[in-house]
C-alpha cells in the first residue's frame, strides 16, 4: 500500500535527531519534563508512519498517518517552546523545526493522495 518511503526515511532521520536532542537536554541542560515529551512525540512520528506502511486497508493506512500528523504537530510545539525558552540554540532549533514542518507537509499530502486513488 505504501510505495513511497520518503516519509519513512525523513521521519527516521528526524527521530535520530530527536534522540540526540533528548540526550543533550538531559545531560547538558538537566531538563527532564520537555525532553520526555519531545522524545515521545518526535519518535512516534516515524513509528506510526512505519506502521501505516503495513496497514491492512486504506482506512488503516490513513488512520496511522493521521496519528503521525498529530505527533508532528505536538513535536512542532515542543521545538518552538525549546527555541523560545532558549534551551536550544535558535539555528539548531529552526533546522529541526524545518524538518518537522517538511514531514508535516508530506503527511498532509499522503492521505489526500490515497483517498483520491481507487
N, CA, C and O atoms as CSV, one atom per row, in Angstrom:
chain,resi,resn,atom,element,x,y,z
A,1,UNK,N,N,0.836,-1.195,0.000
A,1,UNK,CA,C,0.000,0.000,0.000
A,1,UNK,C,C,0.875,1.251,0.000
A,1,UNK,O,O,0.484,2.271,-0.566
A,2,UNK,N,N,2.033,1.193,0.614
A,2,UNK,CA,C,2.868,2.381,0.802
A,2,UNK,C,C,4.078,2.290,-0.105
A,2,UNK,O,O,5.069,1.645,0.239
A,3,UNK,N,N,4.005,2.929,-1.258
A,3,UNK,CA,C,5.059,2.766,-2.255
A,3,UNK,C,C,6.212,3.752,-2.088
A,3,UNK,O,O,7.341,3.439,-2.469
A,4,UNK,N,N,5.961,4.913,-1.539
A,4,UNK,CA,C,6.986,5.949,-1.428
A,4,UNK,C,C,7.526,5.978,0.002
A,4,UNK,O,O,6.758,6.197,0.939
A,5,UNK,N,N,8.837,5.761,0.191
A,5,UNK,CA,C,9.359,5.787,1.554
A,5,UNK,C,C,9.981,7.114,1.937
A,5,UNK,O,O,10.749,7.154,2.898
A,6,UNK,N,N,9.700,8.173,1.260
A,6,UNK,CA,C,10.266,9.472,1.616
A,6,UNK,C,C,9.881,9.857,3.049
A,6,UNK,O,O,10.709,10.369,3.803
A,7,UNK,N,N,8.641,9.613,3.411
A,7,UNK,CA,C,8.204,9.925,4.781
A,7,UNK,C,C,8.942,9.046,5.782
A,7,UNK,O,O,9.385,9.518,6.829
A,8,UNK,N,N,9.069,7.768,5.454
A,8,UNK,CA,C,9.755,6.848,6.366
A,8,UNK,C,C,11.216,7.248,6.552
A,8,UNK,O,O,11.716,7.279,7.677
A,9,UNK,N,N,11.889,7.549,5.465
A,9,UNK,CA,C,13.297,7.947,5.548
A,9,UNK,C,C,13.468,9.247,6.333
A,9,UNK,O,O,14.312,9.347,7.224
A,10,UNK,N,N,12.661,10.223,5.986
A,10,UNK,CA,C,12.761,11.538,6.634
A,10,UNK,C,C,12.396,11.446,8.125
A,10,UNK,O,O,13.058,12.055,8.965
A,11,UNK,N,N,11.363,10.697,8.440
A,11,UNK,CA,C,10.942,10.606,9.843
A,11,UNK,C,C,11.934,9.801,10.684
A,11,UNK,O,O,12.087,10.072,11.875
A,12,UNK,N,N,12.604,8.827,10.091
A,12,UNK,CA,C,13.619,8.068,10.827
A,12,UNK,C,C,14.828,8.959,11.137
A,12,UNK,O,O,15.338,8.957,12.257
A,13,UNK,N,N,15.274,9.706,10.147
A,13,UNK,CA,C,16.398,10.636,10.370
A,13,UNK,C,C,16.015,11.706,11.393
A,13,UNK,O,O,16.831,12.099,12.226
A,14,UNK,N,N,14.775,12.168,11.322
A,14,UNK,CA,C,14.294,13.157,12.275
A,14,UNK,C,C,14.265,12.557,13.683
A,14,UNK,O,O,14.651,13.221,14.645
A,15,UNK,N,N,13.820,11.329,13.809
A,15,UNK,CA,C,13.784,10.654,15.116
A,15,UNK,C,C,15.188,10.548,15.712
A,15,UNK,O,O,15.369,10.705,16.920
A,16,UNK,N,N,16.176,10.281,14.864
A,16,UNK,CA,C,17.556,10.206,15.358
A,16,UNK,C,C,18.000,11.570,15.903
A,16,UNK,O,O,18.692,11.642,16.919
A,17,UNK,N,N,17.603,12.630,15.232
A,17,UNK,CA,C,17.918,13.986,15.718
A,17,UNK,C,C,17.207,14.262,17.044
A,17,UNK,O,O,17.766,14.896,17.939
A,18,UNK,N,N,15.981,13.784,17.156
A,18,UNK,CA,C,15.217,13.958,18.397
A,18,UNK,C,C,15.895,13.218,19.545
A,18,UNK,O,O,15.967,13.737,20.658
A,19,UNK,N,N,16.390,12.018,19.287
A,19,UNK,CA,C,17.090,11.250,20.327
A,19,UNK,C,C,18.324,12.024,20.798
A,19,UNK,O,O,18.589,12.106,21.997
A,20,UNK,N,N,19.073,12.589,19.855
A,20,UNK,CA,C,20.250,13.376,20.222
A,20,UNK,C,C,19.861,14.633,21.000
A,20,UNK,O,O,20.544,15.022,21.947
A,21,UNK,N,N,18.764,15.259,20.595
A,21,UNK,CA,C,18.269,16.428,21.327
A,21,UNK,C,C,17.876,16.046,22.746
A,21,UNK,O,O,18.184,16.766,23.696
A,22,UNK,N,N,17.204,14.927,22.886
A,22,UNK,CA,C,16.808,14.428,24.209
A,22,UNK,C,C,18.044,14.221,25.093
A,22,UNK,O,O,18.064,14.637,26.251
A,23,UNK,N,N,19.057,13.583,24.543
A,23,UNK,CA,C,20.291,13.358,25.301
A,23,UNK,C,C,20.913,14.685,25.725
A,23,UNK,O,O,21.350,14.830,26.867
A,24,UNK,N,N,20.955,15.640,24.820
A,24,UNK,CA,C,21.502,16.962,25.112
A,24,UNK,C,C,20.714,17.645,26.228
A,24,UNK,O,O,21.299,18.181,27.169
A,25,UNK,N,N,19.412,17.623,26.120
A,25,UNK,CA,C,18.573,18.275,27.131
A,25,UNK,C,C,18.763,17.648,28.509
A,25,UNK,O,O,18.815,18.358,29.513
A,26,UNK,N,N,18.866,16.343,28.558
A,26,UNK,CA,C,19.051,15.634,29.832
A,26,UNK,C,C,20.449,15.893,30.397
A,26,UNK,O,O,20.599,16.262,31.562
A,27,UNK,N,N,21.466,15.697,29.558
A,27,UNK,CA,C,22.842,15.761,30.049
A,27,UNK,C,C,23.351,17.182,30.249
A,27,UNK,O,O,23.976,17.477,31.268
A,28,UNK,N,N,23.093,18.054,29.300
A,28,UNK,CA,C,23.667,19.408,29.353
A,28,UNK,C,C,22.774,20.417,30.063
A,28,UNK,O,O,23.258,21.259,30.820
A,29,UNK,N,N,21.482,20.330,29.819
A,29,UNK,CA,C,20.556,21.330,30.362
A,29,UNK,C,C,19.829,20.845,31.613
A,29,UNK,O,O,19.139,21.617,32.278
A,30,UNK,N,N,19.991,19.556,31.927
A,30,UNK,CA,C,19.325,18.951,33.099
A,30,UNK,C,C,17.812,19.148,33.037
A,30,UNK,O,O,17.161,19.333,34.065
A,31,UNK,N,N,17.264,19.109,31.842
A,31,UNK,CA,C,15.836,19.303,31.614
A,31,UNK,C,C,15.202,17.935,31.368
A,31,UNK,O,O,15.620,17.208,30.467
A,32,UNK,N,N,14.198,17.586,32.164
A,32,UNK,CA,C,13.612,16.252,32.029
A,32,UNK,C,C,12.169,16.239,31.534
A,32,UNK,O,O,11.768,15.291,30.858
A,33,UNK,N,N,11.392,17.245,31.846
A,33,UNK,CA,C,9.966,17.215,31.506
A,33,UNK,C,C,9.741,17.372,30.000
A,33,UNK,O,O,9.130,16.509,29.370
A,34,UNK,N,N,10.228,18.459,29.428
A,34,UNK,CA,C,10.024,18.689,27.993
A,34,UNK,C,C,10.774,17.632,27.180
A,34,UNK,O,O,10.290,17.194,26.136
A,35,UNK,N,N,11.942,17.226,27.649
A,35,UNK,CA,C,12.717,16.230,26.906
A,35,UNK,C,C,11.954,14.908,26.799
A,35,UNK,O,O,12.041,14.233,25.774
A,36,UNK,N,N,11.213,14.533,27.835
A,36,UNK,CA,C,10.403,13.307,27.766
A,36,UNK,C,C,9.247,13.478,26.786
A,36,UNK,O,O,8.890,12.542,26.071
A,37,UNK,N,N,8.670,14.664,26.757
A,37,UNK,CA,C,7.555,14.919,25.850
A,37,UNK,C,C,8.014,14.874,24.394
A,37,UNK,O,O,7.366,14.263,23.545
A,38,UNK,N,N,9.142,15.531,24.121
A,38,UNK,CA,C,9.572,15.624,22.722
A,38,UNK,C,C,10.128,14.299,22.202
A,38,UNK,O,O,10.002,14.007,21.012
A,39,UNK,N,N,10.733,13.502,23.063
A,39,UNK,CA,C,11.213,12.208,22.563
A,39,UNK,C,C,10.046,11.283,22.273
A,39,UNK,O,O,10.101,10.483,21.339
A,40,UNK,N,N,8.993,11.387,23.065
A,40,UNK,CA,C,7.818,10.558,22.830
A,40,UNK,C,C,7.144,10.948,21.515
A,40,UNK,O,O,6.882,10.097,20.665
A,41,UNK,N,N,6.868,12.239,21.358
A,41,UNK,CA,C,6.152,12.666,20.149
A,41,UNK,C,C,7.043,12.615,18.905
A,41,UNK,O,O,6.589,12.215,17.833
A,42,UNK,N,N,8.294,13.015,19.044
A,42,UNK,CA,C,9.197,13.086,17.899
A,42,UNK,C,C,9.575,11.745,17.309
A,42,UNK,O,O,9.809,11.640,16.105
A,43,UNK,N,N,9.637,10.713,18.146
A,43,UNK,CA,C,9.947,9.378,17.633
A,43,UNK,C,C,8.681,8.637,17.206
A,43,UNK,O,O,8.744,7.699,16.411
A,44,UNK,N,N,7.552,9.055,17.729
A,44,UNK,CA,C,6.275,8.433,17.375
A,44,UNK,C,C,5.865,8.738,15.931
A,44,UNK,O,O,5.123,7.972,15.317
A,45,UNK,N,N,6.348,9.851,15.400
A,45,UNK,CA,C,6.011,10.227,14.021
A,45,UNK,C,C,6.391,9.093,13.067
A,45,UNK,O,O,5.554,8.593,12.316
A,46,UNK,N,N,7.641,8.704,13.107
A,46,UNK,CA,C,8.133,7.659,12.216
A,46,UNK,C,C,7.587,6.285,12.549
A,46,UNK,O,O,7.339,5.477,11.654
A,47,UNK,N,N,7.397,6.017,13.837
A,47,UNK,CA,C,6.866,4.708,14.239
A,47,UNK,C,C,5.469,4.501,13.654
A,47,UNK,O,O,5.154,3.425,13.145
A,48,UNK,N,N,4.645,5.527,13.730
A,48,UNK,CA,C,3.291,5.404,13.186
A,48,UNK,C,C,3.288,5.399,11.661
A,48,UNK,O,O,2.480,4.699,11.050
A,49,UNK,N,N,4.169,6.159,11.046
A,49,UNK,CA,C,4.276,6.135,9.587
A,49,UNK,C,C,4.733,4.759,9.113
A,49,UNK,O,O,4.257,4.255,8.096
A,50,UNK,N,N,5.654,4.161,9.855
A,50,UNK,CA,C,6.129,2.826,9.516
A,50,UNK,C,C,4.998,1.806,9.668
A,50,UNK,O,O,4.845,0.906,8.842
A,51,UNK,N,N,4.214,1.959,10.727
A,51,UNK,CA,C,3.064,1.093,10.926
A,51,UNK,C,C,2.064,1.258,9.779
A,51,UNK,O,O,1.466,0.283,9.325
A,52,UNK,N,N,1.888,2.482,9.321
A,52,UNK,CA,C,0.961,2.750,8.214
A,52,UNK,C,C,1.367,1.981,6.961
A,52,UNK,O,O,0.523,1.531,6.186
A,53,UNK,N,N,2.667,1.843,6.783
A,53,UNK,CA,C,3.167,1.132,5.602
A,53,UNK,C,C,2.666,-0.306,5.560
A,53,UNK,O,O,2.637,-0.922,4.494
A,54,UNK,N,N,2.275,-0.838,6.697
A,54,UNK,CA,C,1.788,-2.212,6.781
A,54,UNK,C,C,0.294,-2.263,7.081
A,54,UNK,O,O,-0.228,-3.279,7.542
A,55,UNK,N,N,-0.378,-1.161,6.814
A,55,UNK,CA,C,-1.819,-1.102,7.039
A,55,UNK,C,C,-2.551,-2.151,6.224
A,55,UNK,O,O,-2.162,-2.465,5.099
A,56,UNK,N,N,-3.609,-2.687,6.799
A,56,UNK,CA,C,-4.367,-3.746,6.132
A,56,UNK,C,C,-5.423,-3.183,5.178
A,56,UNK,O,O,-6.013,-3.924,4.392
A,57,UNK,N,N,-5.654,-1.890,5.250
A,57,UNK,CA,C,-6.639,-1.258,4.378
A,57,UNK,C,C,-6.270,0.203,4.195
A,57,UNK,O,O,-5.395,0.724,4.887
A,58,UNK,N,N,-6.943,0.863,3.256
A,58,UNK,CA,C,-6.729,2.299,3.082
A,58,UNK,C,C,-7.067,3.046,4.363
A,58,UNK,O,O,-6.356,3.967,4.765
A,59,UNK,N,N,-8.160,2.639,4.998
A,59,UNK,CA,C,-8.586,3.287,6.237
A,59,UNK,C,C,-7.554,3.165,7.342
A,59,UNK,O,O,-7.283,4.127,8.061
A,60,UNK,N,N,-6.981,1.978,7.474
A,60,UNK,CA,C,-5.940,1.739,8.482
A,60,UNK,C,C,-4.708,2.594,8.170
A,60,UNK,O,O,-4.128,3.215,9.060
A,61,UNK,N,N,-4.327,2.614,6.909
A,61,UNK,CA,C,-3.188,3.405,6.450
A,61,UNK,C,C,-3.393,4.885,6.787
A,61,UNK,O,O,-2.509,5.530,7.351
A,62,UNK,N,N,-4.552,5.406,6.440
A,62,UNK,CA,C,-4.851,6.819,6.682
A,62,UNK,C,C,-4.894,7.122,8.173
A,62,UNK,O,O,-4.396,8.160,8.608
A,63,UNK,N,N,-5.481,6.230,8.958
A,63,UNK,CA,C,-5.576,6.446,10.408
A,63,UNK,C,C,-4.191,6.551,11.044
A,63,UNK,O,O,-3.962,7.413,11.893
A,64,UNK,N,N,-3.278,5.688,10.643
A,64,UNK,CA,C,-1.917,5.734,11.201
A,64,UNK,C,C,-1.190,7.004,10.778
A,64,UNK,O,O,-0.450,7.589,11.569
A,65,UNK,N,N,-1.396,7.431,9.545
A,65,UNK,CA,C,-0.769,8.675,9.101
A,65,UNK,C,C,-1.360,9.877,9.841
A,65,UNK,O,O,-0.656,10.853,10.099
A,66,UNK,N,N,-2.633,9.810,10.178
A,66,UNK,CA,C,-3.252,10.897,10.947
A,66,UNK,C,C,-2.646,10.966,12.352
A,66,UNK,O,O,-2.453,12.057,12.889
A,67,UNK,N,N,-2.350,9.823,12.942
A,67,UNK,CA,C,-1.673,9.806,14.248
A,67,UNK,C,C,-0.287,10.419,14.110
A,67,UNK,O,O,0.135,11.205,14.959
A,68,UNK,N,N,0.418,10.063,13.048
A,68,UNK,CA,C,1.735,10.652,12.778
A,68,UNK,C,C,1.636,12.162,12.661
A,68,UNK,O,O,2.480,12.889,13.184
A,69,UNK,N,N,0.614,12.627,11.979
A,69,UNK,CA,C,0.412,14.062,11.798
A,69,UNK,C,C,0.174,14.759,13.140
A,69,UNK,O,O,0.714,15.839,13.379
A,70,UNK,N,N,-0.617,14.160,14.000
A,70,UNK,CA,C,-0.864,14.733,15.327
A,70,UNK,C,C,0.433,14.792,16.137
A,70,UNK,O,O,0.690,15.776,16.830
A,71,UNK,N,N,1.234,13.755,16.051
A,71,UNK,CA,C,2.514,13.729,16.768
A,71,UNK,C,C,3.465,14.782,16.212
A,71,UNK,O,O,4.258,15.367,16.950
A,72,UNK,N,N,3.381,15.018,14.905
A,72,UNK,CA,C,4.198,16.054,14.278
A,72,UNK,C,C,3.812,17.432,14.814
A,72,UNK,O,O,4.678,18.257,15.107
A,73,UNK,N,N,2.515,17.672,14.937
A,73,UNK,CA,C,2.047,18.957,15.474
A,73,UNK,C,C,2.520,19.153,16.913
A,73,UNK,O,O,2.910,20.256,17.298
A,74,UNK,N,N,2.485,18.086,17.702
A,74,UNK,CA,C,2.957,18.196,19.087
A,74,UNK,C,C,4.458,18.463,19.129
A,74,UNK,O,O,4.920,19.299,19.905
A,75,UNK,N,N,5.210,17.764,18.308
A,75,UNK,CA,C,6.659,17.955,18.259
A,75,UNK,C,C,6.988,19.381,17.822
A,75,UNK,O,O,7.916,19.997,18.347
A,76,UNK,N,N,6.236,19.894,16.874
A,76,UNK,CA,C,6.410,21.274,16.420
A,76,UNK,C,C,6.261,22.236,17.603
A,76,UNK,O,O,7.053,23.165,17.757
A,77,UNK,N,N,5.255,22.009,18.423
A,77,UNK,CA,C,5.027,22.849,19.602
A,77,UNK,C,C,6.226,22.803,20.557
A,77,UNK,O,O,6.707,23.844,21.006
A,78,UNK,N,N,6.706,21.593,20.863
A,78,UNK,CA,C,7.828,21.462,21.805
A,78,UNK,C,C,9.087,22.116,21.248
A,78,UNK,O,O,9.836,22.742,21.998
A,79,UNK,N,N,9.333,21.985,19.961
A,79,UNK,CA,C,10.503,22.625,19.367
A,79,UNK,C,C,10.403,24.143,19.469
A,79,UNK,O,O,11.378,24.810,19.816
A,80,UNK,N,N,9.232,24.685,19.170
A,80,UNK,CA,C,9.044,26.133,19.292
A,80,UNK,C,C,9.265,26.588,20.733
A,80,UNK,O,O,9.880,27.629,20.969
A,81,UNK,N,N,8.770,25.818,21.687
A,81,UNK,CA,C,8.954,26.161,23.094
A,81,UNK,C,C,10.429,26.114,23.487
A,81,UNK,O,O,10.905,26.998,24.199
A,82,UNK,N,N,11.150,25.103,23.038
A,82,UNK,CA,C,12.575,24.990,23.344
A,82,UNK,C,C,13.370,26.153,22.750
A,82,UNK,O,O,14.327,26.630,23.359
A,83,UNK,N,N,12.978,26.599,21.579
A,83,UNK,CA,C,13.641,27.749,20.955
A,83,UNK,C,C,13.333,29.020,21.740
A,83,UNK,O,O,14.241,29.772,22.093
A,84,UNK,N,N,12.057,29.256,22.011
A,84,UNK,CA,C,11.652,30.474,22.728
A,84,UNK,C,C,12.208,30.549,24.145
A,84,UNK,O,O,12.533,31.631,24.634
A,85,UNK,N,N,12.316,29.399,24.800
A,85,UNK,CA,C,12.834,29.374,26.168
A,85,UNK,C,C,14.362,29.329,26.208
A,85,UNK,O,O,14.969,29.330,27.280
A,86,UNK,N,N,14.975,29.289,25.015
A,86,UNK,CA,C,16.432,29.285,24.846
A,86,UNK,C,C,17.119,28.061,25.464
A,86,UNK,O,O,18.267,28.132,25.903
A,87,UNK,N,N,16.394,26.946,25.488
A,87,UNK,CA,C,17.024,25.684,25.882
A,87,UNK,C,C,17.926,25.163,24.777
A,87,UNK,O,O,18.906,24.464,25.037
A,88,UNK,N,N,17.581,25.514,23.526
A,88,UNK,CA,C,18.420,25.125,22.394
A,88,UNK,C,C,18.711,26.374,21.562
A,88,UNK,O,O,17.948,27.340,21.563
A,89,UNK,N,N,19.834,26.321,20.858
A,89,UNK,CA,C,20.223,27.443,20.013
A,89,UNK,C,C,19.207,27.620,18.894
A,89,UNK,O,O,18.675,26.650,18.355
A,90,UNK,N,N,18.954,28.850,18.565
A,90,UNK,CA,C,17.936,29.187,17.572
A,90,UNK,C,C,18.198,28.493,16.240
A,90,UNK,O,O,17.272,27.935,15.652
A,91,UNK,N,N,19.442,28.513,15.747
A,91,UNK,CA,C,19.759,27.902,14.455
A,91,UNK,C,C,19.470,26.399,14.456
A,91,UNK,O,O,18.879,25.869,13.515
A,92,UNK,N,N,19.894,25.730,15.516
A,92,UNK,CA,C,19.669,24.290,15.620
A,92,UNK,C,C,18.178,23.988,15.729
A,92,UNK,O,O,17.669,23.081,15.070
A,93,UNK,N,N,17.495,24.744,16.555
A,93,UNK,CA,C,16.061,24.546,16.733
A,93,UNK,C,C,15.288,24.789,15.455
A,93,UNK,O,O,14.374,24.033,15.125
A,94,UNK,N,N,15.647,25.836,14.735
A,94,UNK,CA,C,14.950,26.136,13.483
A,94,UNK,C,C,15.224,25.080,12.417
A,94,UNK,O,O,14.353,24.779,11.601
A,95,UNK,N,N,16.423,24.522,12.420
A,95,UNK,CA,C,16.742,23.442,11.490
A,95,UNK,C,C,15.850,22.230,11.770
A,95,UNK,O,O,15.304,21.625,10.847
A,96,UNK,N,N,15.710,21.889,13.039
A,96,UNK,CA,C,14.847,20.769,13.409
A,96,UNK,C,C,13.382,21.091,13.123
A,96,UNK,O,O,12.630,20.228,12.671
A,97,UNK,N,N,12.987,22.316,13.382
A,97,UNK,CA,C,11.617,22.739,13.125
A,97,UNK,C,C,11.303,22.666,11.622
A,97,UNK,O,O,10.210,22.251,11.240
A,98,UNK,N,N,12.246,23.063,10.783
A,98,UNK,CA,C,12.056,22.967,9.330
A,98,UNK,C,C,11.862,21.521,8.886
A,98,UNK,O,O,11.012,21.233,8.044
A,99,UNK,N,N,12.658,20.607,9.460
A,99,UNK,CA,C,12.485,19.191,9.147
A,99,UNK,C,C,11.099,18.711,9.577
A,99,UNK,O,O,10.430,17.980,8.848
A,100,UNK,N,N,10.685,19.128,10.754
A,100,UNK,CA,C,9.378,18.755,11.284
A,100,UNK,C,C,8.262,19.253,10.362
A,100,UNK,O,O,7.323,18.517,10.060
A,101,UNK,N,N,8.370,20.482,9.926
A,101,UNK,CA,C,7.352,21.063,9.052
A,101,UNK,C,C,7.334,20.392,7.679
A,101,UNK,O,O,6.279,20.263,7.058
A,102,UNK,N,N,8.500,19.969,7.213
A,102,UNK,CA,C,8.564,19.251,5.935
A,102,UNK,C,C,7.850,17.902,6.048
A,102,UNK,O,O,7.107,17.504,5.151
A,103,UNK,N,N,8.084,17.210,7.159
A,103,UNK,CA,C,7.394,15.936,7.396
A,103,UNK,C,C,5.888,16.184,7.503
A,103,UNK,O,O,5.087,15.412,6.975
A,104,UNK,N,N,5.515,17.249,8.180
A,104,UNK,CA,C,4.099,17.600,8.332
A,104,UNK,C,C,3.433,17.775,6.964
A,104,UNK,O,O,2.334,17.268,6.740
A,105,UNK,N,N,4.090,18.483,6.062
A,105,UNK,CA,C,3.542,18.687,4.714
A,105,UNK,C,C,3.383,17.364,3.977
A,105,UNK,O,O,2.386,17.141,3.291
A,106,UNK,N,N,4.366,16.498,4.124
A,106,UNK,CA,C,4.305,15.193,3.471
A,106,UNK,C,C,3.143,14.366,4.027
A,106,UNK,O,O,2.437,13.686,3.281
A,107,UNK,N,N,2.959,14.435,5.335
A,107,UNK,CA,C,1.885,13.671,5.968
A,107,UNK,C,C,0.504,14.219,5.590
A,107,UNK,O,O,-0.457,13.458,5.485
A,108,UNK,N,N,0.409,15.507,5.391
A,108,UNK,CA,C,-0.862,16.101,4.961
A,108,UNK,C,C,-1.190,15.657,3.537
A,108,UNK,O,O,-2.348,15.382,3.220
A,109,UNK,N,N,-0.186,15.589,2.694
A,109,UNK,CA,C,-0.398,15.229,1.285
A,109,UNK,C,C,-0.695,13.741,1.092
A,109,UNK,O,O,-1.493,13.386,0.225
A,110,UNK,N,N,-0.078,12.876,1.871
A,110,UNK,CA,C,-0.223,11.423,1.644
A,110,UNK,C,C,-1.639,10.889,1.766
A,110,UNK,O,O,-2.083,10.177,0.865
A,111,UNK,N,N,-2.372,11.192,2.827
A,111,UNK,CA,C,-3.740,10.673,2.893
A,111,UNK,C,C,-4.632,11.196,1.777
A,111,UNK,O,O,-5.517,10.485,1.302
A,112,UNK,N,N,-4.404,12.431,1.358
A,112,UNK,CA,C,-5.191,13.004,0.252
A,112,UNK,C,C,-4.954,12.200,-1.017
A,112,UNK,O,O,-5.891,11.925,-1.767
A,113,UNK,N,N,-3.697,11.821,-1.260
A,113,UNK,CA,C,-3.346,11.045,-2.443
A,113,UNK,C,C,-4.029,9.673,-2.396
A,113,UNK,O,O,-4.576,9.202,-3.393
A,114,UNK,N,N,-3.985,9.046,-1.222
A,114,UNK,CA,C,-4.578,7.705,-1.073
A,114,UNK,C,C,-6.105,7.778,-1.234
A,114,UNK,O,O,-6.703,6.917,-1.879
A,115,UNK,N,N,-6.716,8.784,-0.659
A,115,UNK,CA,C,-8.176,8.933,-0.761
A,115,UNK,C,C,-8.624,9.115,-2.205
A,115,UNK,O,O,-9.723,8.704,-2.577
A,116,UNK,N,N,-7.774,9.730,-3.013
A,116,UNK,CA,C,-8.128,10.000,-4.412
A,116,UNK,C,C,-7.866,8.828,-5.342
A,116,UNK,O,O,-8.233,8.879,-6.516
A,117,UNK,N,N,-7.232,7.766,-4.836
A,117,UNK,CA,C,-6.998,6.576,-5.661
A,117,UNK,C,C,-8.102,5.560,-5.425
A,117,UNK,O,O,-8.708,5.516,-4.354
A,118,UNK,N,N,-8.346,4.767,-6.412
A,118,UNK,CA,C,-9.414,3.747,-6.273
A,118,UNK,C,C,-8.834,2.382,-6.153
A,118,UNK,O,O,-9.573,1.406,-6.030
